[in-house]
């Protein structure tokens, strides 16, 4: 099939077996690839009684038709150890493209190896190899060691660090020394399977339906994308360039979401502009990317090359902890990359602990040392202890929801999470749509699923910009954004390049040139809606109650004391009722209605979901 390698690599780690499975074209047309295809397989193969850290869970690496063609995005899909519901994570870099060149559109892993193992995939074949010698090594070392062992410097490696080995519930899978499948705990799922790494090497080509048409269309559009204000900023400074830019709209996170970014004294010190001007850096481009939002720097103490922090990392490990020490943020970021930790969840867990300490819920004796606000040494130390599950780090390694329940004494009031996932670094009190997006996202408080379009996009039915602190129009804008992003991720496209740039008009043509399928905007949005409803159906089947469609009380009841969003809270209930109605979700159960599922061609899901309800 044009646009696809046409095969899934299946791996049973318990049996030590690998085999190829042909993908039927009808499934690809319905779900396109990536998280869409992953959600469909996960729904069919992982039942509601499966523990996320058991051998029966699946860990899937999936690509889309544009991966390895004009983009590089790939996605991991699994049942999340944080929420117990649908989990996925999106990653750039080079791993996804190399997987396609190795002859597969996806890898589906099940079971648990008898001893530490790594998977090697090369040009249509796969083998499982012993990895005891890799266990305990950080993700940087694993890349080096695997390439040396297999005698090929072009091999791409996705691996876990000690956090994944220790089943930290928000551990990540790392590649390219800083690109990450970061959110929802995929690293813990990989660690539970005793799988240290997946290495891929390919020399095959993705079949393209109309190569000349693709080249022509991309040339027409790439200039406008690169010159867009958003892409120009991140190309120059990385997403770190967004940190200081958030001050005028009250967008940043300070002191565990209790203060406005204008009240943080370290904005300039942690800004992307300061990082780029203070350290020698070089550009990093994901495969085929024209923007290059990645920046590499060498750590002074080791000489090792690492990625500079992303915006989310600067906020999570910096301002959220009132930590204005740039060196400590750089060190903590490097440790998270090496150990395989989601920086958003890590920083949120540390800020949560700091507020518990401030309020007397935790003591120095409980933690092992003082963790007052702005204690930069404590931030770095807690990163280490979380990854190793040492001392109080073992409590935080469970995520803030479980940690708060274990600590007690009203700690749950300070846990900034949705559906068990720590909330991303975008304050919905400054943009209501983020709040509705967090509340309804299948994975919980993650930014990719809660992305709200900030510019008019008539192609998807949003002819005008929605006012950021207005209830009117938010529900419609959020669901359309979610549908679009579900398609874009599944197709293997980068949100920054193809959506946030404000230049989405080329997407139907790109898909058509690669696959040969003619897809209108209505068909694209319907595909995205099908994927989003399928993720919702998975959650409903796995006992994720509609009561989970909420936000931390702080965001709904505690207004910011200063800044551009002073005095504002999120009016979630007013938006949520309209959202349910527009989505066609059952008001009583929160489930996608049978009618809606049938409209989207999900007959088997409708039968399963509503039959379960009748039992």
KEVEXFI-107056 format. One line per field, with one value per residue (C-alpha): x, y, z; chain; residue number from 1. Coordinates in Angstrom, 1 decimal. Example, Ala and Ser with C-alpha at 12.3 -4.5 7.8 and 13.67 -1.06 7.14 Angstrom:
! KEVEXFI-107056
x <- c(12.3/13.7)
y <- c(-4.5/-1.1)
z <- c(7.8/7.1)
chain <- c(A/A)
n <- c(1/2)
//
This chain:
! KEVEXFI-107056
x <- c(0.0/1.3/2.2/2.7/5.2/2.1/3.3/3.3/6.1/4.6/6.8/5.9/8.6/7.3/7.8/10.8/9.0/8.7/6.5/5.1/1.4/0.0/-2.2/-5.5/-6.1/-9.6/-8.1/-5.6/-8.3/-10.4/-7.6/-4.7/-1.9/-0.2/-2.5/-5.6/-4.5/-3.0/-6.2/-8.1/-5.7/-5.5/-9.3/-9.4/-6.4/-6.3/-9.3/-10.5/-9.0/-5.5/-3.0/-0.9/2.3/1.4/2.6/-0.9/-0.6/0.6/3.3/3.1/5.3/3.4/4.0/1.8/1.9/3.9/6.5/9.8/8.4/8.2/8.1/9.4/6.7/5.9/3.7/3.7/0.3/-0.4/-2.6/-1.3/0.0/-0.9/-4.6/-5.4/-6.9/-5.7/-2.1/-0.1/3.0/4.2/7.9/10.0/13.6/14.6/13.4/10.0/11.4/14.0/11.3/9.6/12.9/13.3/10.1/7.4/4.7/4.4/5.8/3.4/5.0/3.3/4.4/7.4/11.0/12.6/15.6/16.6/16.3/16.5/14.9/16.8/14.9/16.6/15.3/12.2/13.6/13.8/15.6/15.6/19.0/20.2/20.5/21.7/24.9/22.7/20.5/21.3/22.9/21.4/19.8/22.8/25.1/22.6/22.6/26.4/26.6/24.0/25.5/28.9/27.6/25.8/28.7/26.5/26.5/23.3/21.2/18.4/17.7/14.7/15.5/14.6/16.8/16.8/13.4/11.7/13.6/12.3/8.7/8.4/4.9/5.8/9.0/9.6/11.3/14.2/15.8/18.4/19.6/16.6/13.7/11.1/8.0/7.5/4.0/1.6/4.2/5.2/8.7/7.3/5.3/8.5/10.4/7.7/8.4/12.2/12.7/15.7/15.7/14.4/17.0/16.1/18.1/16.5/17.5/14.1/11.9/8.4/6.3/4.9/1.9/2.9/6.4/6.6/3.3/4.4/7.7/5.8/3.2/5.7/7.8/4.8/4.1/7.3/8.5/5.3/5.6/9.2/8.5/5.5/6.0/5.7/8.1/10.6/10.7/11.2/13.7/15.9/15.5/13.7/10.5/12.5/11.9/8.2/9.0/9.4/6.8/4.1/4.3/2.0/-0.9/-0.3/0.4/3.3/3.2/4.6/4.6/2.5/0.0/-0.6/1.1/1.2/4.4/4.8/5.5/8.5/11.8/13.7/11.9/14.8/17.4/15.4/14.5/15.5/17.2/19.5/20.3/21.2/23.3/25.0/26.1/27.5/24.7/24.0/20.8/19.0/16.5/14.1/14.1/13.0/12.0/12.5/12.2/14.7/13.3/15.8/19.1/22.0/24.5/27.5/27.3/30.3/30.9/30.9/31.4/28.4/26.0/22.4/19.2/18.5/15.3/11.9/9.4/7.5/10.7/11.7/8.3/8.1/11.6/12.0/9.2/6.8/9.3/10.2/13.7/15.5/18.8/19.4/22.3/20.1/17.3/19.9/21.3/17.8/16.8/19.9/19.2/15.6/16.8/19.4/17.2/14.1/11.7/8.9/10.0/6.4/5.4/8.7/8.6/5.0/5.7/8.6/6.4/3.6/6.1/7.4/4.0/3.2/6.5/5.5/2.1/3.5/2.0/5.5/8.6/12.3/12.2/9.6/11.6/15.1/16.1/14.4/12.6/11.5/10.5/13.4/15.8/17.7/19.8/16.6/15.2/18.2/18.4/14.7/15.1/17.7/15.7/12.6/14.4/16.1/12.9/15.1/13.6/10.8/11.5/9.7/6.5/6.7/7.6/3.9/2.7/1.0/-2.4/-1.1/1.5/-1.2/-3.4/-0.4/0.6/-3.0/-3.6/-5.3/-2.4/-4.9/-5.9/-2.4/-2.1/-2.3/-3.4/-6.3/-7.1/-3.9/-1.6/0.2/-1.2/1.0/2.4/-0.3/-2.6/-6.3/-7.1/-5.4/-7.2/-10.4/-10.1/-7.1/-9.1/-11.9/-9.2/-7.4/-10.7/-11.8/-8.5/-8.3/-4.8/-5.6/-3.9/-1.6/-1.1/-1.1/-4.7/-5.8/-4.3/-6.5/-6.1/-5.2/-5.7/-8.8/-8.8/-11.9/-10.7/-11.9/-14.9/-13.3/-13.7/-12.7/-10.5/-12.1/-11.6/-9.3/-11.4/-14.9/-17.1/-18.8/-17.5/-14.9/-16.6/-16.8/-13.3/-11.9/-13.5/-12.5/-8.9/-8.9/-10.2/-7.6/-4.8/-5.9/-5.6/-2.3/-0.6/-1.9/-0.7/2.9/2.9/4.4/1.9/4.3/5.1/1.6/-0.8/0.7/2.3/-1.2/-0.6/-2.7/-4.1/-1.6/-2.5/-5.1/-2.8/0.1/-1.9/-3.2/0.2/1.6/-1.3/-3.3/-6.4/-8.4/-9.3/-11.4/-11.3/-14.6/-13.1/-10.0/-12.0/-14.3/-11.2/-10.0/-13.4/-13.4/-10.0/-10.9/-14.2/-12.3/-9.9/-12.9/-14.6/-11.4/-11.5/-15.2/-14.6/-11.7/-13.8/-12.6/-15.7/-17.0/-16.4/-12.8/-13.7/-12.6/-9.7/-7.8/-9.9/-7.2/-7.9/-11.7/-11.8/-8.5/-7.9/-4.5/-3.5/-1.8/-0.9/-2.9/-5.4/-5.8/-9.0/-10.0/-11.0/-12.1/-15.9/-15.6/-19.2/-20.6/-18.3/-18.5/-22.3/-22.1/-19.1/-20.9/-23.9/-21.8/-19.8/-22.9/-21.8/-24.4/-25.1/-25.6/-22.6/-20.2/-19.9/-20.0/-23.6/-24.4/-25.7/-22.4/-20.3/-22.4/-22.2/-18.4/-18.3/-17.4/-20.1/-18.0/-17.1/-20.7/-21.7/-18.9/-19.2/-23.0/-23.2/-20.8/-23.1/-26.0/-24.2)
y <- c(0.0/3.4/5.4/2.2/-0.6/-2.8/-4.8/-4.8/-6.5/-8.6/-9.6/-12.0/-11.5/-14.3/-16.8/-15.1/-15.0/-12.4/-12.5/-10.1/-9.3/-7.8/-4.7/-4.6/-1.5/-0.9/-0.5/2.1/4.0/4.1/4.9/6.2/4.9/6.1/6.4/5.7/2.3/1.7/2.6/0.1/-2.7/-1.8/-1.9/-5.4/-6.9/-5.4/-6.0/-4.0/-6.4/-6.1/-4.4/-1.9/-3.4/-7.0/-9.0/-8.9/-5.1/-4.1/-1.6/-0.4/1.8/3.2/5.4/7.2/7.4/10.7/9.3/9.0/10.9/14.6/14.1/11.9/11.6/8.2/7.3/4.8/3.4/1.4/1.1/3.8/2.9/6.3/6.4/2.8/4.1/4.9/6.0/7.4/9.4/11.3/11.5/13.2/12.6/9.8/6.6/6.5/7.1/4.4/2.0/2.5/2.1/-1.2/-2.4/-2.0/0.6/-0.6/-2.8/-4.5/-6.0/-8.3/-10.6/-10.3/-11.5/-14.0/-11.7/-8.2/-8.1/-5.7/-6.0/-5.4/-4.7/-4.5/-4.5/-6.6/-9.0/-8.9/-10.7/-10.6/-10.2/-10.5/-7.1/-7.9/-5.9/-2.9/-3.0/-0.2/2.0/5.4/6.0/7.9/5.0/2.5/4.2/4.0/0.4/-1.0/0.7/-0.6/-4.2/-4.2/-2.4/0.2/3.9/4.6/2.4/4.4/3.3/3.9/2.8/3.2/4.3/3.3/5.0/2.6/-0.3/0.7/1.1/4.8/5.4/8.4/7.1/7.7/6.0/8.1/8.4/10.7/11.8/14.0/13.1/11.3/9.2/11.0/11.0/8.6/6.0/4.2/3.7/1.8/-0.5/-1.2/-1.8/-4.2/-6.3/-6.4/-4.7/-2.4/-1.1/-1.3/-0.7/-0.2/0.0/0.3/0.7/0.4/3.2/4.2/3.8/7.2/7.4/10.8/11.8/14.7/16.1/15.7/17.6/20.4/20.8/20.8/23.4/25.6/25.6/25.1/28.7/30.0/27.5/28.3/32.0/31.8/33.7/30.5/28.4/31.3/31.6/27.9/27.5/30.2/29.4/26.0/25.8/27.4/30.6/30.4/30.7/34.5/35.0/33.6/36.4/38.9/36.4/34.8/31.5/30.1/28.0/29.2/27.7/24.6/26.6/29.2/32.3/34.0/33.9/37.6/37.0/34.7/36.6/34.1/34.5/36.0/33.6/30.6/32.0/30.4/33.6/33.4/29.8/30.2/33.3/31.7/28.3/27.0/25.3/23.6/23.0/19.6/18.7/15.8/13.8/15.9/18.9/22.3/24.1/22.6/23.4/21.2/22.7/20.7/21.9/20.4/20.1/21.9/19.3/16.2/17.4/15.3/16.6/16.9/18.8/22.1/22.0/22.4/25.0/22.4/21.4/25.0/25.5/22.1/22.0/25.8/28.2/25.6/24.9/28.6/27.5/30.3/28.5/27.7/25.4/23.2/23.1/22.1/19.4/18.1/18.0/16.1/13.6/13.1/12.4/9.9/8.2/8.3/10.5/12.7/16.2/17.5/14.8/14.9/18.7/18.5/15.8/17.9/21.1/19.1/17.9/21.4/22.8/19.9/20.8/24.5/23.6/21.3/18.1/16.9/17.4/17.2/13.9/12.6/13.6/13.2/16.9/20.3/21.0/24.6/26.6/27.5/24.9/24.1/21.4/19.6/19.6/17.8/15.4/14.5/13.7/11.2/9.7/9.4/7.6/5.2/4.9/5.8/7.1/9.6/9.4/6.1/7.8/10.5/7.8/6.7/10.0/12.8/11.1/8.0/10.0/12.3/9.4/7.8/11.0/11.9/15.1/17.0/16.4/15.6/19.2/20.0/17.3/18.9/16.0/14.9/11.2/10.5/12.3/15.5/18.5/20.1/23.6/25.7/27.4/27.2/30.2/32.1/30.2/28.3/25.9/24.3/23.5/21.8/20.0/18.7/17.5/15.5/14.2/10.4/10.5/13.2/16.5/16.4/19.2/17.2/16.1/19.4/21.6/24.6/26.4/30.0/31.2/31.0/27.8/27.8/24.5/22.7/24.9/27.6/30.8/33.1/33.2/32.2/34.6/33.0/33.8/33.4/30.4/31.0/28.8/27.0/23.6/23.5/24.8/22.2/19.2/20.4/20.9/17.4/15.8/17.5/16.7/13.0/12.8/14.8/12.6/9.4/10.5/11.0/14.8/17.3/19.6/22.5/22.4/21.5/23.0/25.6/27.3/28.2/26.7/23.5/23.9/21.5/18.5/16.9/17.2/15.7/12.7/12.3/12.5/9.9/7.4/8.0/8.5/11.6/13.0/16.1/18.2/16.6/13.1/14.2/15.6/12.5/10.3/12.3/12.2/8.4/8.1/10.4/8.6/5.2/6.5/7.6/4.2/2.5/4.6/3.9/0.2/0.4/2.0/5.6/7.4/10.6/12.1/12.1/14.8/17.5/19.7/20.2/22.3/25.0/25.8/26.0/27.8/29.6/32.7/33.9/36.8/38.9/39.1/39.0/36.4/37.9/36.9/34.3/30.6/28.0/27.7/24.0/22.9/25.4/24.3/20.6/20.3/21.8/19.7/16.5/17.5/18.4/15.2/13.0/11.5/10.0/12.5/9.9/7.7/9.9/7.2/7.9/7.1/4.1/6.4/8.4/5.2/3.9/7.2/6.9/3.3/1.8/-0.9/-3.4/-0.9/0.2/-3.4/-4.1/-0.9/-0.9/-4.6/-4.3/-1.7/-4.0/-6.8)
z <- c(0.0/-0.8/2.3/4.4/4.8/5.4/8.3/12.1/14.1/16.8/19.8/22.6/25.2/27.4/24.6/23.0/19.6/16.9/13.8/11.2/10.8/7.6/8.2/6.4/4.4/5.9/9.4/8.1/6.3/9.5/11.9/9.7/12.0/15.2/18.2/16.1/15.0/18.5/20.2/18.0/18.8/22.5/22.8/21.3/23.1/26.6/28.8/31.8/34.3/33.0/35.3/33.4/34.8/34.0/31.0/29.5/28.8/25.4/24.6/21.0/18.9/15.9/13.0/10.5/6.7/6.8/9.2/7.4/4.4/5.4/9.2/11.9/14.6/16.2/19.1/22.0/23.0/26.2/29.2/31.6/35.0/36.2/35.2/34.5/31.2/27.7/27.6/24.7/24.1/21.0/20.1/17.5/16.6/14.2/15.8/14.1/10.7/11.1/12.2/8.9/7.0/8.8/7.2/9.8/10.5/14.1/16.9/19.3/22.5/24.9/27.8/30.0/29.3/31.6/31.9/30.7/26.9/24.0/20.6/17.4/14.2/10.8/7.2/7.8/10.4/14.2/17.0/20.8/22.5/26.1/27.9/31.4/30.6/29.8/32.9/35.2/32.5/31.6/28.3/26.9/27.6/26.2/22.8/22.7/23.9/21.6/18.5/19.5/20.1/16.7/15.0/13.4/14.3/12.3/14.6/16.4/19.9/22.2/25.8/29.4/32.2/35.8/36.4/34.0/35.5/38.9/37.5/38.3/37.2/35.2/33.6/30.0/27.0/25.6/22.2/20.6/24.1/24.8/22.5/24.6/24.7/27.9/29.3/31.0/32.2/29.1/30.6/33.5/31.1/29.2/32.4/33.6/30.5/31.3/27.9/28.1/24.6/21.1/18.4/14.7/11.5/8.0/4.4/2.8/1.4/2.2/-1.0/-2.1/-4.4/-6.1/-5.2/-7.6/-6.4/-2.8/-3.4/-5.2/-2.5/0.3/-1.5/-1.8/1.9/3.8/3.5/5.1/7.9/8.7/8.7/11.0/14.2/16.3/14.3/13.9/17.7/18.5/15.6/17.2/20.9/21.1/23.0/25.8/23.8/24.9/28.6/28.9/26.2/28.4/31.0/29.3/29.2/32.6/31.0/33.2/36.4/39.7/43.2/42.4/40.4/43.2/41.7/38.3/36.2/36.6/40.3/39.5/39.6/37.5/34.2/32.4/33.9/32.7/29.3/26.1/25.1/28.1/27.6/24.0/24.8/27.8/26.4/23.2/21.4/18.0/16.2/16.2/13.6/13.7/10.5/7.5/9.8/8.2/11.6/14.0/17.4/19.1/20.5/21.8/24.4/26.2/29.9/31.5/34.2/31.9/28.3/27.3/24.7/25.8/24.7/26.3/28.4/26.7/27.8/29.9/31.7/32.5/34.1/35.8/37.4/37.5/38.2/39.6/42.3/42.6/41.4/39.5/39.4/35.8/36.4/38.7/36.0/33.4/35.7/36.6/33.0/32.1/34.9/33.7/30.2/31.4/33.9/31.7/33.6/32.4/33.4/33.7/36.2/38.0/38.5/39.5/42.1/43.6/43.7/45.4/48.0/48.5/49.2/51.6/53.4/53.5/55.0/57.6/56.0/55.5/57.6/57.0/58.8/56.4/53.3/54.6/54.2/53.9/50.7/51.0/47.9/45.6/47.1/43.9/45.5/46.7/43.2/41.8/44.8/44.5/40.8/41.7/44.6/42.4/39.7/42.2/44.4/47.4/50.6/50.0/46.3/46.4/47.5/44.8/42.2/42.4/41.0/42.9/43.1/44.8/46.8/48.2/49.2/51.0/52.8/53.8/55.9/53.1/50.7/47.9/47.8/46.6/43.9/40.5/38.4/36.1/35.8/37.7/35.2/36.4/34.5/31.8/32.2/30.7/33.1/32.0/34.1/31.3/28.6/29.5/26.6/28.2/31.2/29.2/27.2/30.3/31.8/28.8/27.4/27.5/29.1/31.6/32.0/29.0/26.6/23.3/23.8/25.3/22.6/21.8/18.5/19.0/15.4/13.2/11.1/8.8/7.3/10.4/11.1/13.3/11.3/14.1/17.1/20.4/23.3/25.8/28.9/27.3/27.8/24.5/21.7/23.9/23.8/20.0/19.6/22.0/20.4/16.9/18.2/19.8/16.6/14.5/16.8/17.0/13.2/13.0/15.6/14.0/10.6/11.9/11.6/14.1/15.9/15.8/12.1/10.8/13.3/15.7/12.8/11.8/8.4/8.1/4.6/3.1/5.2/2.9/0.0/1.8/2.8/-0.7/-2.4/0.0/0.2/-3.0/-0.9/-1.5/1.9/2.4/5.5/6.5/6.2/8.1/11.0/11.0/11.3/14.2/15.8/15.4/17.1/20.0/20.6/20.5/23.2/25.3/24.8/26.1/29.2/29.8/29.4/31.9/34.6/34.2/35.5/34.0/37.5/36.3/33.7/36.1/37.2/40.4/42.8/42.8/39.1/39.6/43.0/43.6/41.4/40.7/42.9/40.2/36.5/33.3/34.6/38.1/39.8/37.2/37.8/35.3/34.8/33.9/34.5/32.1/29.3/30.1/29.7/26.2/25.3/26.2/24.1/21.1/21.4/21.4/24.7/27.1/29.8/32.5/31.9/29.9/27.3/23.6/22.7/20.6/17.9/17.8/17.6/14.8/12.9/13.1/11.8/15.2/15.2/17.1/19.7/20.2/20.7/23.2/25.1/25.5/26.0/28.9/30.4/30.3/32.2)
chain <- c(A/A/A/A/A/A/A/A/A/A/A/A/A/A/A/A/A/A/A/A/A/A/A/A/A/A/A/A/A/A/A/A/A/A/A/A/A/A/A/A/A/A/A/A/A/A/A/A/A/A/A/A/A/A/A/A/A/A/A/A/A/A/A/A/A/A/A/A/A/A/A/A/A/A/A/A/A/A/A/A/A/A/A/A/A/A/A/A/A/A/A/A/A/A/A/A/A/A/A/A/A/A/A/A/A/A/A/A/A/A/A/A/A/A/A/A/A/A/A/A/A/A/A/A/A/A/A/A/A/A/A/A/A/A/A/A/A/A/A/A/A/A/A/A/A/A/A/A/A/A/A/A/A/A/A/A/A/A/A/A/A/A/A/A/A/A/A/A/A/A/A/A/A/A/A/A/A/A/A/A/A/A/A/A/A/A/A/A/A/A/A/A/A/A/A/A/A/A/A/A/A/A/A/A/A/A/A/A/A/A/A/A/A/A/A/A/A/A/A/A/A/A/A/A/A/A/A/A/A/A/A/A/A/A/A/A/A/A/A/A/A/A/A/A/A/A/A/A/A/A/A/A/A/A/A/A/A/A/A/A/A/A/A/A/A/A/A/A/A/A/A/A/A/A/A/A/A/A/A/A/A/A/A/A/A/A/A/A/A/A/A/A/A/A/A/A/A/A/A/A/A/A/A/A/A/A/A/A/A/A/A/A/A/A/A/A/A/A/A/A/A/A/A/A/A/A/A/A/A/A/A/A/A/A/A/A/A/A/A/A/A/A/A/A/A/A/A/A/A/A/A/A/A/A/A/A/A/A/A/A/A/A/A/A/A/A/A/A/A/A/A/A/A/A/A/A/A/A/A/A/A/A/A/A/A/A/A/A/A/A/A/A/A/A/A/A/A/A/A/A/A/A/A/A/A/A/A/A/A/A/A/A/A/A/A/A/A/A/A/A/A/A/A/A/A/A/A/A/A/A/A/A/A/A/A/A/A/A/A/A/A/A/A/A/A/A/A/A/A/A/A/A/A/A/A/A/A/A/A/A/A/A/A/A/A/A/A/A/A/A/A/A/A/A/A/A/A/A/A/A/A/A/A/A/A/A/A/A/A/A/A/A/A/A/A/A/A/A/A/A/A/A/A/A/A/A/A/A/A/A/A/A/A/A/A/A/A/A/A/A/A/A/A/A/A/A/A/A/A/A/A/A/A/A/A/A/A/A/A/A/A/A/A/A/A/A/A/A/A/A/A/A/A/A/A/A/A/A/A/A/A/A/A/A/A/A/A/A/A/A/A/A/A/A/A/A/A/A/A/A/A/A/A/A/A/A/A/A/A/A/A/A/A/A/A/A/A/A/A/A/A/A/A/A/A/A/A/A/A/A/A/A/A/A/A)
n <- c(1/2/3/4/5/6/7/8/9/10/11/12/13/14/15/16/17/18/19/20/21/22/23/24/25/26/27/28/29/30/31/32/33/34/35/36/37/38/39/40/41/42/43/44/45/46/47/48/49/50/51/52/53/54/55/56/57/58/59/60/61/62/63/64/65/66/67/68/69/70/71/72/73/74/75/76/77/78/79/80/81/82/83/84/85/86/87/88/89/90/91/92/93/94/95/96/97/98/99/100/101/102/103/104/105/106/107/108/109/110/111/112/113/114/115/116/117/118/119/120/121/122/123/124/125/126/127/128/129/130/131/132/133/134/135/136/137/138/139/140/141/142/143/144/145/146/147/148/149/150/151/152/153/154/155/156/157/158/159/160/161/162/163/164/165/166/167/168/169/170/171/172/173/174/175/176/177/178/179/180/181/182/183/184/185/186/187/188/189/190/191/192/193/194/195/196/197/198/199/200/201/202/203/204/205/206/207/208/209/210/211/212/213/214/215/216/217/218/219/220/221/222/223/224/225/226/227/228/229/230/231/232/233/234/235/236/237/238/239/240/241/242/243/244/245/246/247/248/249/250/251/252/253/254/255/256/257/258/259/260/261/262/263/264/265/266/267/268/269/270/271/272/273/274/275/276/277/278/279/280/281/282/283/284/285/286/287/288/289/290/291/292/293/294/295/296/297/298/299/300/301/302/303/304/305/306/307/308/309/310/311/312/313/314/315/316/317/318/319/320/321/322/323/324/325/326/327/328/329/330/331/332/333/334/335/336/337/338/339/340/341/342/343/344/345/346/347/348/349/350/351/352/353/354/355/356/357/358/359/360/361/362/363/364/365/366/367/368/369/370/371/372/373/374/375/376/377/378/379/380/381/382/383/384/385/386/387/388/389/390/391/392/393/394/395/396/397/398/399/400/401/402/403/404/405/406/407/408/409/410/411/412/413/414/415/416/417/418/419/420/421/422/423/424/425/426/427/428/429/430/431/432/433/434/435/436/437/438/439/440/441/442/443/444/445/446/447/448/449/450/451/452/453/454/455/456/457/458/459/460/461/462/463/464/465/466/467/468/469/470/471/472/473/474/475/476/477/478/479/480/481/482/483/484/485/486/487/488/489/490/491/492/493/494/495/496/497/498/499/500/501/502/503/504/505/506/507/508/509/510/511/512/513/514/515/516/517/518/519/520/521/522/523/524/525/526/527/528/529/530/531/532/533/534/535/536/537/538/539/540/541/542/543/544/545/546/547/548/549/550/551/552/553/554/555/556/557/558/559/560/561/562/563/564/565/566/567/568/569/570/571/572/573/574/575/576/577/578/579/580/581/582/583/584/585/586/587/588/589/590/591/592/593/594/595/596/597/598/599/600/601/602/603/604/605/606/607/608/609/610/611/612/613/614/615)
//
